[in-house]
Amino acid sequence: MGFISHAYTSKLDAKGRLVLPTKLKAGIPETNGDTLVLMLYFEPCLALFTMVEYNKIASKVAGLNDMKKENRNIQRNFFRRSVEVELDSAGRILIPKNMLQAVNIDKDVLVMGSGKRIEIWNPDTYHATFDMDNDELADSVDNLPEYQ
C-alpha cells in the first residue's frame, strides 16, 4: 500500500469531518475495513494510517524495553497521540477537536499522501515549512548521496 504524494485542498464541515480525496481513499485496502488510526504526528500535522500500517509502528514502540524510563516515556507519548477513527459511508472521518487545535486547523486543510500515511495539514503551516522553489529543490537533490 502506498499513498501518492499529491496535495489536495479541502475544508472541514461544521462538525470537524473531513472527506478524504477519492484517490487517497482508493489507496486504503478493502481488507482494512472502515477503522483507521489518526495520530498527532511529529511535525505539526495529523497522520492517518490503515490499521495494518499503524500496528507495524505500534508493535515496535510497544516492544521497547519498558524497564527503561526513556522507553516508557516514548510509549506514553506515542500512544496518547493516537485515536481510532471510522470512515463513514460518505468517505469522511471525524477529527477530534483537540487534535485540530493542536495543529492549528480550523476549516481549511491540505491533505496529502505521504507513502504509508496520509498527512493532514493547516495549509499555511505546510507551505511556510516545506515549499521549495525549483533551485532549492535542485540543490537538495544534488546533495543526495545517490546523485553524487
Phi and psi in radians as a Rosetta constraint file:
Dihedral C 1 N 2 CA 2 C 2 CIRCULARHARMONIC -2.765 0.35
Dihedral N 2 CA 2 C 2 N 3 CIRCULARHARMONIC 2.549 0.35
Dihedral C 2 N 3 CA 3 C 3 CIRCULARHARMONIC -1.900 0.35
Dihedral N 3 CA 3 C 3 N 4 CIRCULARHARMONIC 2.167 0.35
Dihedral C 3 N 4 CA 4 C 4 CIRCULARHARMONIC -1.191 0.35
Dihedral N 4 CA 4 C 4 N 5 CIRCULARHARMONIC 2.425 0.35
Dihedral C 4 N 5 CA 5 C 5 CIRCULARHARMONIC -1.466 0.35
Dihedral N 5 CA 5 C 5 N 6 CIRCULARHARMONIC 1.257 0.35
Dihedral C 5 N 6 CA 6 C 6 CIRCULARHARMONIC -1.995 0.35
Dihedral N 6 CA 6 C 6 N 7 CIRCULARHARMONIC 2.412 0.35
Dihedral C 6 N 7 CA 7 C 7 CIRCULARHARMONIC -1.630 0.35
Dihedral N 7 CA 7 C 7 N 8 CIRCULARHARMONIC 2.349 0.35
Dihedral C 7 N 8 CA 8 C 8 CIRCULARHARMONIC -2.080 0.35
Dihedral N 8 CA 8 C 8 N 9 CIRCULARHARMONIC 2.440 0.35
Dihedral C 8 N 9 CA 9 C 9 CIRCULARHARMONIC -1.719 0.35
Dihedral N 9 CA 9 C 9 N 10 CIRCULARHARMONIC 2.516 0.35
Dihedral C 9 N 10 CA 10 C 10 CIRCULARHARMONIC -2.665 0.35
Dihedral N 10 CA 10 C 10 N 11 CIRCULARHARMONIC 3.112 0.35
Dihedral C 10 N 11 CA 11 C 11 CIRCULARHARMONIC -2.324 0.35
Dihedral N 11 CA 11 C 11 N 12 CIRCULARHARMONIC 2.547 0.35
Dihedral C 11 N 12 CA 12 C 12 CIRCULARHARMONIC -1.394 0.35
Dihedral N 12 CA 12 C 12 N 13 CIRCULARHARMONIC 2.604 0.35
Dihedral C 12 N 13 CA 13 C 13 CIRCULARHARMONIC -1.436 0.35
Dihedral N 13 CA 13 C 13 N 14 CIRCULARHARMONIC -3.136 0.35
Dihedral C 13 N 14 CA 14 C 14 CIRCULARHARMONIC -1.080 0.35
Dihedral N 14 CA 14 C 14 N 15 CIRCULARHARMONIC -0.418 0.35
Dihedral C 14 N 15 CA 15 C 15 CIRCULARHARMONIC -1.594 0.35
Dihedral N 15 CA 15 C 15 N 16 CIRCULARHARMONIC -0.005 0.35
Dihedral C 15 N 16 CA 16 C 16 CIRCULARHARMONIC 1.506 0.35
Dihedral N 16 CA 16 C 16 N 17 CIRCULARHARMONIC 0.411 0.35
Dihedral C 16 N 17 CA 17 C 17 CIRCULARHARMONIC -1.652 0.35
Dihedral N 17 CA 17 C 17 N 18 CIRCULARHARMONIC 2.502 0.35
Dihedral C 17 N 18 CA 18 C 18 CIRCULARHARMONIC -2.076 0.35
Dihedral N 18 CA 18 C 18 N 19 CIRCULARHARMONIC 2.240 0.35
Dihedral C 18 N 19 CA 19 C 19 CIRCULARHARMONIC -1.467 0.35
Dihedral N 19 CA 19 C 19 N 20 CIRCULARHARMONIC 2.137 0.35
Dihedral C 19 N 20 CA 20 C 20 CIRCULARHARMONIC -1.256 0.35
Dihedral N 20 CA 20 C 20 N 21 CIRCULARHARMONIC 2.346 0.35
Dihedral C 20 N 21 CA 21 C 21 CIRCULARHARMONIC -0.975 0.35
Dihedral N 21 CA 21 C 21 N 22 CIRCULARHARMONIC 2.491 0.35
Dihedral C 21 N 22 CA 22 C 22 CIRCULARHARMONIC -0.934 0.35
Dihedral N 22 CA 22 C 22 N 23 CIRCULARHARMONIC -0.780 0.35
Dihedral C 22 N 23 CA 23 C 23 CIRCULARHARMONIC -1.161 0.35
Dihedral N 23 CA 23 C 23 N 24 CIRCULARHARMONIC -0.610 0.35
Dihedral C 23 N 24 CA 24 C 24 CIRCULARHARMONIC -1.281 0.35
Dihedral N 24 CA 24 C 24 N 25 CIRCULARHARMONIC -0.704 0.35
Dihedral C 24 N 25 CA 25 C 25 CIRCULARHARMONIC -1.069 0.35
Dihedral N 25 CA 25 C 25 N 26 CIRCULARHARMONIC -0.633 0.35
Dihedral C 25 N 26 CA 26 C 26 CIRCULARHARMONIC -1.134 0.35
Dihedral N 26 CA 26 C 26 N 27 CIRCULARHARMONIC -0.384 0.35
Dihedral C 26 N 27 CA 27 C 27 CIRCULARHARMONIC -1.377 0.35
Dihedral N 27 CA 27 C 27 N 28 CIRCULARHARMONIC -0.109 0.35
Dihedral C 27 N 28 CA 28 C 28 CIRCULARHARMONIC -1.527 0.35
Dihedral N 28 CA 28 C 28 N 29 CIRCULARHARMONIC 2.062 0.35
Dihedral C 28 N 29 CA 29 C 29 CIRCULARHARMONIC -1.068 0.35
Dihedral N 29 CA 29 C 29 N 30 CIRCULARHARMONIC 2.490 0.35
Dihedral C 29 N 30 CA 30 C 30 CIRCULARHARMONIC -1.051 0.35
Dihedral N 30 CA 30 C 30 N 31 CIRCULARHARMONIC -0.535 0.35
Dihedral C 30 N 31 CA 31 C 31 CIRCULARHARMONIC -1.151 0.35
Dihedral N 31 CA 31 C 31 N 32 CIRCULARHARMONIC -0.266 0.35
Dihedral C 31 N 32 CA 32 C 32 CIRCULARHARMONIC -1.208 0.35
Dihedral N 32 CA 32 C 32 N 33 CIRCULARHARMONIC -0.513 0.35
Dihedral C 32 N 33 CA 33 C 33 CIRCULARHARMONIC 1.402 0.35
Dihedral N 33 CA 33 C 33 N 34 CIRCULARHARMONIC -2.792 0.35
Dihedral C 33 N 34 CA 34 C 34 CIRCULARHARMONIC -1.704 0.35
Dihedral N 34 CA 34 C 34 N 35 CIRCULARHARMONIC -0.046 0.35
Dihedral C 34 N 35 CA 35 C 35 CIRCULARHARMONIC -1.634 0.35
Dihedral N 35 CA 35 C 35 N 36 CIRCULARHARMONIC 2.221 0.35
Dihedral C 35 N 36 CA 36 C 36 CIRCULARHARMONIC -2.159 0.35
Dihedral N 36 CA 36 C 36 N 37 CIRCULARHARMONIC 2.943 0.35
Dihedral C 36 N 37 CA 37 C 37 CIRCULARHARMONIC -2.067 0.35
Dihedral N 37 CA 37 C 37 N 38 CIRCULARHARMONIC 2.195 0.35
Dihedral C 37 N 38 CA 38 C 38 CIRCULARHARMONIC -1.805 0.35
Dihedral N 38 CA 38 C 38 N 39 CIRCULARHARMONIC 2.311 0.35
Dihedral C 38 N 39 CA 39 C 39 CIRCULARHARMONIC -2.280 0.35
Dihedral N 39 CA 39 C 39 N 40 CIRCULARHARMONIC 2.385 0.35
Dihedral C 39 N 40 CA 40 C 40 CIRCULARHARMONIC -1.231 0.35
Dihedral N 40 CA 40 C 40 N 41 CIRCULARHARMONIC 1.931 0.35
Dihedral C 40 N 41 CA 41 C 41 CIRCULARHARMONIC -1.508 0.35
Dihedral N 41 CA 41 C 41 N 42 CIRCULARHARMONIC -3.092 0.35
Dihedral C 41 N 42 CA 42 C 42 CIRCULARHARMONIC -1.274 0.35
Dihedral N 42 CA 42 C 42 N 43 CIRCULARHARMONIC -0.743 0.35
Dihedral C 42 N 43 CA 43 C 43 CIRCULARHARMONIC -1.408 0.35
Dihedral N 43 CA 43 C 43 N 44 CIRCULARHARMONIC 3.046 0.35
Dihedral C 43 N 44 CA 44 C 44 CIRCULARHARMONIC -1.349 0.35
Dihedral N 44 CA 44 C 44 N 45 CIRCULARHARMONIC 1.206 0.35
Dihedral C 44 N 45 CA 45 C 45 CIRCULARHARMONIC -2.626 0.35
Dihedral N 45 CA 45 C 45 N 46 CIRCULARHARMONIC 3.046 0.35
Dihedral C 45 N 46 CA 46 C 46 CIRCULARHARMONIC -1.858 0.35
Dihedral N 46 CA 46 C 46 N 47 CIRCULARHARMONIC 2.600 0.35
Dihedral C 46 N 47 CA 47 C 47 CIRCULARHARMONIC -2.168 0.35
Dihedral N 47 CA 47 C 47 N 48 CIRCULARHARMONIC 2.347 0.35
Dihedral C 47 N 48 CA 48 C 48 CIRCULARHARMONIC -1.946 0.35
Dihedral N 48 CA 48 C 48 N 49 CIRCULARHARMONIC 2.204 0.35
Dihedral C 48 N 49 CA 49 C 49 CIRCULARHARMONIC -2.126 0.35
Dihedral N 49 CA 49 C 49 N 50 CIRCULARHARMONIC 2.628 0.35
Dihedral C 49 N 50 CA 50 C 50 CIRCULARHARMONIC -1.237 0.35
Dihedral N 50 CA 50 C 50 N 51 CIRCULARHARMONIC 2.837 0.35
Dihedral C 50 N 51 CA 51 C 51 CIRCULARHARMONIC -1.060 0.35
Dihedral N 51 CA 51 C 51 N 52 CIRCULARHARMONIC -0.705 0.35
Dihedral C 51 N 52 CA 52 C 52 CIRCULARHARMONIC -1.069 0.35
Dihedral N 52 CA 52 C 52 N 53 CIRCULARHARMONIC -0.835 0.35
Dihedral C 52 N 53 CA 53 C 53 CIRCULARHARMONIC -1.180 0.35
Dihedral N 53 CA 53 C 53 N 54 CIRCULARHARMONIC -0.736 0.35
Dihedral C 53 N 54 CA 54 C 54 CIRCULARHARMONIC -1.099 0.35
Dihedral N 54 CA 54 C 54 N 55 CIRCULARHARMONIC -0.750 0.35
Dihedral C 54 N 55 CA 55 C 55 CIRCULARHARMONIC -1.102 0.35
Dihedral N 55 CA 55 C 55 N 56 CIRCULARHARMONIC -0.550 0.35
Dihedral C 55 N 56 CA 56 C 56 CIRCULARHARMONIC -1.085 0.35
Dihedral N 56 CA 56 C 56 N 57 CIRCULARHARMONIC -0.803 0.35
Dihedral C 56 N 57 CA 57 C 57 CIRCULARHARMONIC -1.227 0.35
Dihedral N 57 CA 57 C 57 N 58 CIRCULARHARMONIC -0.812 0.35
Dihedral C 57 N 58 CA 58 C 58 CIRCULARHARMONIC -1.077 0.35
Dihedral N 58 CA 58 C 58 N 59 CIRCULARHARMONIC -0.627 0.35
Dihedral C 58 N 59 CA 59 C 59 CIRCULARHARMONIC -1.190 0.35
Dihedral N 59 CA 59 C 59 N 60 CIRCULARHARMONIC -0.559 0.35
Dihedral C 59 N 60 CA 60 C 60 CIRCULARHARMONIC -1.184 0.35
Dihedral N 60 CA 60 C 60 N 61 CIRCULARHARMONIC -0.759 0.35
Dihedral C 60 N 61 CA 61 C 61 CIRCULARHARMONIC -1.171 0.35
Dihedral N 61 CA 61 C 61 N 62 CIRCULARHARMONIC -0.774 0.35
Dihedral C 61 N 62 CA 62 C 62 CIRCULARHARMONIC -1.129 0.35
Dihedral N 62 CA 62 C 62 N 63 CIRCULARHARMONIC -0.480 0.35
Dihedral C 62 N 63 CA 63 C 63 CIRCULARHARMONIC -1.411 0.35
Dihedral N 63 CA 63 C 63 N 64 CIRCULARHARMONIC -0.046 0.35
Dihedral C 63 N 64 CA 64 C 64 CIRCULARHARMONIC -1.123 0.35
Dihedral N 64 CA 64 C 64 N 65 CIRCULARHARMONIC 2.600 0.35
Dihedral C 64 N 65 CA 65 C 65 CIRCULARHARMONIC -1.145 0.35
Dihedral N 65 CA 65 C 65 N 66 CIRCULARHARMONIC 1.885 0.35
Dihedral C 65 N 66 CA 66 C 66 CIRCULARHARMONIC -1.460 0.35
Dihedral N 66 CA 66 C 66 N 67 CIRCULARHARMONIC 0.203 0.35
Dihedral C 66 N 67 CA 67 C 67 CIRCULARHARMONIC -1.463 0.35
Dihedral N 67 CA 67 C 67 N 68 CIRCULARHARMONIC -0.144 0.35
Dihedral C 67 N 68 CA 68 C 68 CIRCULARHARMONIC -1.774 0.35
Dihedral N 68 CA 68 C 68 N 69 CIRCULARHARMONIC 2.270 0.35
Dihedral C 68 N 69 CA 69 C 69 CIRCULARHARMONIC -0.994 0.35
Dihedral N 69 CA 69 C 69 N 70 CIRCULARHARMONIC -0.767 0.35
Dihedral C 69 N 70 CA 70 C 70 CIRCULARHARMONIC -1.034 0.35
Dihedral N 70 CA 70 C 70 N 71 CIRCULARHARMONIC -0.716 0.35
Dihedral C 70 N 71 CA 71 C 71 CIRCULARHARMONIC -1.183 0.35
Dihedral N 71 CA 71 C 71 N 72 CIRCULARHARMONIC -0.676 0.35
Dihedral C 71 N 72 CA 72 C 72 CIRCULARHARMONIC -1.092 0.35
Dihedral N 72 CA 72 C 72 N 73 CIRCULARHARMONIC -0.708 0.35
Dihedral C 72 N 73 CA 73 C 73 CIRCULARHARMONIC -1.133 0.35
Dihedral N 73 CA 73 C 73 N 74 CIRCULARHARMONIC -0.691 0.35
Dihedral C 73 N 74 CA 74 C 74 CIRCULARHARMONIC -1.077 0.35
Dihedral N 74 CA 74 C 74 N 75 CIRCULARHARMONIC -0.825 0.35
Dihedral C 74 N 75 CA 75 C 75 CIRCULARHARMONIC -1.049 0.35
Dihedral N 75 CA 75 C 75 N 76 CIRCULARHARMONIC -0.829 0.35
Dihedral C 75 N 76 CA 76 C 76 CIRCULARHARMONIC -1.020 0.35
Dihedral N 76 CA 76 C 76 N 77 CIRCULARHARMONIC -0.847 0.35
Dihedral C 76 N 77 CA 77 C 77 CIRCULARHARMONIC -1.226 0.35
Dihedral N 77 CA 77 C 77 N 78 CIRCULARHARMONIC -0.577 0.35
Dihedral C 77 N 78 CA 78 C 78 CIRCULARHARMONIC -1.181 0.35
Dihedral N 78 CA 78 C 78 N 79 CIRCULARHARMONIC -0.920 0.35
Dihedral C 78 N 79 CA 79 C 79 CIRCULARHARMONIC -1.270 0.35
Dihedral N 79 CA 79 C 79 N 80 CIRCULARHARMONIC -0.484 0.35
Dihedral C 79 N 80 CA 80 C 80 CIRCULARHARMONIC -1.282 0.35
Dihedral N 80 CA 80 C 80 N 81 CIRCULARHARMONIC -0.234 0.35
Dihedral C 80 N 81 CA 81 C 81 CIRCULARHARMONIC -1.585 0.35
Dihedral N 81 CA 81 C 81 N 82 CIRCULARHARMONIC 0.007 0.35
Dihedral C 81 N 82 CA 82 C 82 CIRCULARHARMONIC -2.008 0.35
Dihedral N 82 CA 82 C 82 N 83 CIRCULARHARMONIC 2.517 0.35
Dihedral C 82 N 83 CA 83 C 83 CIRCULARHARMONIC -2.560 0.35
Dihedral N 83 CA 83 C 83 N 84 CIRCULARHARMONIC 2.459 0.35
Dihedral C 83 N 84 CA 84 C 84 CIRCULARHARMONIC -1.347 0.35
Dihedral N 84 CA 84 C 84 N 85 CIRCULARHARMONIC 2.416 0.35
Dihedral C 84 N 85 CA 85 C 85 CIRCULARHARMONIC -2.262 0.35
Dihedral N 85 CA 85 C 85 N 86 CIRCULARHARMONIC 2.675 0.35
Dihedral C 85 N 86 CA 86 C 86 CIRCULARHARMONIC -1.854 0.35
Dihedral N 86 CA 86 C 86 N 87 CIRCULARHARMONIC 2.352 0.35
Dihedral C 86 N 87 CA 87 C 87 CIRCULARHARMONIC -1.482 0.35
Dihedral N 87 CA 87 C 87 N 88 CIRCULARHARMONIC 2.018 0.35
Dihedral C 87 N 88 CA 88 C 88 CIRCULARHARMONIC -1.437 0.35
Dihedral N 88 CA 88 C 88 N 89 CIRCULARHARMONIC 3.108 0.35
Dihedral C 88 N 89 CA 89 C 89 CIRCULARHARMONIC -1.122 0.35
Dihedral N 89 CA 89 C 89 N 90 CIRCULARHARMONIC -0.333 0.35
Dihedral C 89 N 90 CA 90 C 90 CIRCULARHARMONIC -1.610 0.35
Dihedral N 90 CA 90 C 90 N 91 CIRCULARHARMONIC 0.082 0.35
Dihedral C 90 N 91 CA 91 C 91 CIRCULARHARMONIC 1.365 0.35
Dihedral N 91 CA 91 C 91 N 92 CIRCULARHARMONIC 0.477 0.35
Dihedral C 91 N 92 CA 92 C 92 CIRCULARHARMONIC -1.929 0.35
Dihedral N 92 CA 92 C 92 N 93 CIRCULARHARMONIC 2.671 0.35
Dihedral C 92 N 93 CA 93 C 93 CIRCULARHARMONIC -2.116 0.35
Dihedral N 93 CA 93 C 93 N 94 CIRCULARHARMONIC 2.546 0.35
Dihedral C 93 N 94 CA 94 C 94 CIRCULARHARMONIC -1.634 0.35
Dihedral N 94 CA 94 C 94 N 95 CIRCULARHARMONIC 2.103 0.35
Dihedral C 94 N 95 CA 95 C 95 CIRCULARHARMONIC -1.686 0.35
Dihedral N 95 CA 95 C 95 N 96 CIRCULARHARMONIC 2.163 0.35
Dihedral C 95 N 96 CA 96 C 96 CIRCULARHARMONIC -1.011 0.35
Dihedral N 96 CA 96 C 96 N 97 CIRCULARHARMONIC 2.457 0.35
Dihedral C 96 N 97 CA 97 C 97 CIRCULARHARMONIC -1.015 0.35
Dihedral N 97 CA 97 C 97 N 98 CIRCULARHARMONIC -0.682 0.35
Dihedral C 97 N 98 CA 98 C 98 CIRCULARHARMONIC -1.115 0.35
Dihedral N 98 CA 98 C 98 N 99 CIRCULARHARMONIC -0.551 0.35
Dihedral C 98 N 99 CA 99 C 99 CIRCULARHARMONIC -1.269 0.35
Dihedral N 99 CA 99 C 99 N 100 CIRCULARHARMONIC -0.699 0.35
Dihedral C 99 N 100 CA 100 C 100 CIRCULARHARMONIC -1.073 0.35
Dihedral N 100 CA 100 C 100 N 101 CIRCULARHARMONIC -0.750 0.35
Dihedral C 100 N 101 CA 101 C 101 CIRCULARHARMONIC -1.130 0.35
Dihedral N 101 CA 101 C 101 N 102 CIRCULARHARMONIC -0.667 0.35
Dihedral C 101 N 102 CA 102 C 102 CIRCULARHARMONIC -1.102 0.35
Dihedral N 102 CA 102 C 102 N 103 CIRCULARHARMONIC -0.504 0.35
Dihedral C 102 N 103 CA 103 C 103 CIRCULARHARMONIC -1.954 0.35
Dihedral N 103 CA 103 C 103 N 104 CIRCULARHARMONIC 0.258 0.35
Dihedral C 103 N 104 CA 104 C 104 CIRCULARHARMONIC 1.027 0.35
Dihedral N 104 CA 104 C 104 N 105 CIRCULARHARMONIC 0.741 0.35
Dihedral C 104 N 105 CA 105 C 105 CIRCULARHARMONIC -1.782 0.35
Dihedral N 105 CA 105 C 105 N 106 CIRCULARHARMONIC 2.239 0.35
Dihedral C 105 N 106 CA 106 C 106 CIRCULARHARMONIC -1.892 0.35
Dihedral N 106 CA 106 C 106 N 107 CIRCULARHARMONIC -1.176 0.35
Dihedral C 106 N 107 CA 107 C 107 CIRCULARHARMONIC -2.284 0.35
Dihedral N 107 CA 107 C 107 N 108 CIRCULARHARMONIC -0.837 0.35
Dihedral C 107 N 108 CA 108 C 108 CIRCULARHARMONIC -1.403 0.35
Dihedral N 108 CA 108 C 108 N 109 CIRCULARHARMONIC 2.397 0.35
Dihedral C 108 N 109 CA 109 C 109 CIRCULARHARMONIC -2.377 0.35
Dihedral N 109 CA 109 C 109 N 110 CIRCULARHARMONIC 2.679 0.35
Dihedral C 109 N 110 CA 110 C 110 CIRCULARHARMONIC -1.992 0.35
Dihedral N 110 CA 110 C 110 N 111 CIRCULARHARMONIC 2.182 0.35
Dihedral C 110 N 111 CA 111 C 111 CIRCULARHARMONIC -2.066 0.35
Dihedral N 111 CA 111 C 111 N 112 CIRCULARHARMONIC 2.263 0.35
Dihedral C 111 N 112 CA 112 C 112 CIRCULARHARMONIC -2.520 0.35
Dihedral N 112 CA 112 C 112 N 113 CIRCULARHARMONIC 2.547 0.35
Dihedral C 112 N 113 CA 113 C 113 CIRCULARHARMONIC -1.356 0.35
Dihedral N 113 CA 113 C 113 N 114 CIRCULARHARMONIC 2.422 0.35
Dihedral C 113 N 114 CA 114 C 114 CIRCULARHARMONIC -2.470 0.35
Dihedral N 114 CA 114 C 114 N 115 CIRCULARHARMONIC 1.221 0.35
Dihedral C 114 N 115 CA 115 C 115 CIRCULARHARMONIC 1.316 0.35
Dihedral N 115 CA 115 C 115 N 116 CIRCULARHARMONIC -1.897 0.35
Dihedral C 115 N 116 CA 116 C 116 CIRCULARHARMONIC -1.693 0.35
Dihedral N 116 CA 116 C 116 N 117 CIRCULARHARMONIC 0.194 0.35
Dihedral C 116 N 117 CA 117 C 117 CIRCULARHARMONIC -2.505 0.35
Dihedral N 117 CA 117 C 117 N 118 CIRCULARHARMONIC 2.858 0.35
Dihedral C 117 N 118 CA 118 C 118 CIRCULARHARMONIC -1.937 0.35
Dihedral N 118 CA 118 C 118 N 119 CIRCULARHARMONIC 2.258 0.35
Dihedral C 118 N 119 CA 119 C 119 CIRCULARHARMONIC -1.789 0.35
Dihedral N 119 CA 119 C 119 N 120 CIRCULARHARMONIC 2.511 0.35
Dihedral C 119 N 120 CA 120 C 120 CIRCULARHARMONIC -2.168 0.35
Dihedral N 120 CA 120 C 120 N 121 CIRCULARHARMONIC 2.079 0.35
Dihedral C 120 N 121 CA 121 C 121 CIRCULARHARMONIC -2.176 0.35
Dihedral N 121 CA 121 C 121 N 122 CIRCULARHARMONIC 2.706 0.35
Dihedral C 121 N 122 CA 122 C 122 CIRCULARHARMONIC -1.259 0.35
Dihedral N 122 CA 122 C 122 N 123 CIRCULARHARMONIC 2.146 0.35
Dihedral C 122 N 123 CA 123 C 123 CIRCULARHARMONIC -0.987 0.35
Dihedral N 123 CA 123 C 123 N 124 CIRCULARHARMONIC -0.698 0.35
Dihedral C 123 N 124 CA 124 C 124 CIRCULARHARMONIC -1.124 0.35
Dihedral N 124 CA 124 C 124 N 125 CIRCULARHARMONIC -0.724 0.35
Dihedral C 124 N 125 CA 125 C 125 CIRCULARHARMONIC -1.101 0.35
Dihedral N 125 CA 125 C 125 N 126 CIRCULARHARMONIC -0.796 0.35
Dihedral C 125 N 126 CA 126 C 126 CIRCULARHARMONIC -1.048 0.35
Dihedral N 126 CA 126 C 126 N 127 CIRCULARHARMONIC -0.893 0.35
Dihedral C 126 N 127 CA 127 C 127 CIRCULARHARMONIC -1.136 0.35
Dihedral N 127 CA 127 C 127 N 128 CIRCULARHARMONIC -0.670 0.35
Dihedral C 127 N 128 CA 128 C 128 CIRCULARHARMONIC -1.182 0.35
Dihedral N 128 CA 128 C 128 N 129 CIRCULARHARMONIC -0.501 0.35
Dihedral C 128 N 129 CA 129 C 129 CIRCULARHARMONIC -1.583 0.35
Dihedral N 129 CA 129 C 129 N 130 CIRCULARHARMONIC -0.686 0.35
Dihedral C 129 N 130 CA 130 C 130 CIRCULARHARMONIC -2.080 0.35
Dihedral N 130 CA 130 C 130 N 131 CIRCULARHARMONIC -0.269 0.35
Dihedral C 130 N 131 CA 131 C 131 CIRCULARHARMONIC -1.115 0.35
Dihedral N 131 CA 131 C 131 N 132 CIRCULARHARMONIC 2.269 0.35
Dihedral C 131 N 132 CA 132 C 132 CIRCULARHARMONIC -2.092 0.35
Dihedral N 132 CA 132 C 132 N 133 CIRCULARHARMONIC 2.532 0.35
Dihedral C 132 N 133 CA 133 C 133 CIRCULARHARMONIC -1.442 0.35
Dihedral N 133 CA 133 C 133 N 134 CIRCULARHARMONIC 3.061 0.35
Dihedral C 133 N 134 CA 134 C 134 CIRCULARHARMONIC -1.025 0.35
Dihedral N 134 CA 134 C 134 N 135 CIRCULARHARMONIC -0.716 0.35
Dihedral C 134 N 135 CA 135 C 135 CIRCULARHARMONIC -1.152 0.35
Dihedral N 135 CA 135 C 135 N 136 CIRCULARHARMONIC -0.722 0.35
Dihedral C 135 N 136 CA 136 C 136 CIRCULARHARMONIC -1.101 0.35
Dihedral N 136 CA 136 C 136 N 137 CIRCULARHARMONIC -0.742 0.35
Dihedral C 136 N 137 CA 137 C 137 CIRCULARHARMONIC -1.133 0.35
Dihedral N 137 CA 137 C 137 N 138 CIRCULARHARMONIC -0.770 0.35
Dihedral C 137 N 138 CA 138 C 138 CIRCULARHARMONIC -1.059 0.35
Dihedral N 138 CA 138 C 138 N 139 CIRCULARHARMONIC -0.758 0.35
Dihedral C 138 N 139 CA 139 C 139 CIRCULARHARMONIC -1.110 0.35
Dihedral N 139 CA 139 C 139 N 140 CIRCULARHARMONIC -0.702 0.35
Dihedral C 139 N 140 CA 140 C 140 CIRCULARHARMONIC -1.127 0.35
Dihedral N 140 CA 140 C 140 N 141 CIRCULARHARMONIC -0.760 0.35
Dihedral C 140 N 141 CA 141 C 141 CIRCULARHARMONIC -1.149 0.35
Dihedral N 141 CA 141 C 141 N 142 CIRCULARHARMONIC -0.701 0.35
Dihedral C 141 N 142 CA 142 C 142 CIRCULARHARMONIC -1.016 0.35
Dihedral N 142 CA 142 C 142 N 143 CIRCULARHARMONIC -0.520 0.35
Dihedral C 142 N 143 CA 143 C 143 CIRCULARHARMONIC -1.511 0.35
Dihedral N 143 CA 143 C 143 N 144 CIRCULARHARMONIC -0.087 0.35
Dihedral C 143 N 144 CA 144 C 144 CIRCULARHARMONIC -1.228 0.35
Dihedral N 144 CA 144 C 144 N 145 CIRCULARHARMONIC 2.366 0.35
Dihedral C 144 N 145 CA 145 C 145 CIRCULARHARMONIC -0.948 0.35
Dihedral N 145 CA 145 C 145 N 146 CIRCULARHARMONIC -0.667 0.35
Dihedral C 145 N 146 CA 146 C 146 CIRCULARHARMONIC -1.264 0.35
Dihedral N 146 CA 146 C 146 N 147 CIRCULARHARMONIC -0.160 0.35
Dihedral C 146 N 147 CA 147 C 147 CIRCULARHARMONIC -1.885 0.35
Dihedral N 147 CA 147 C 147 N 148 CIRCULARHARMONIC 0.143 0.35
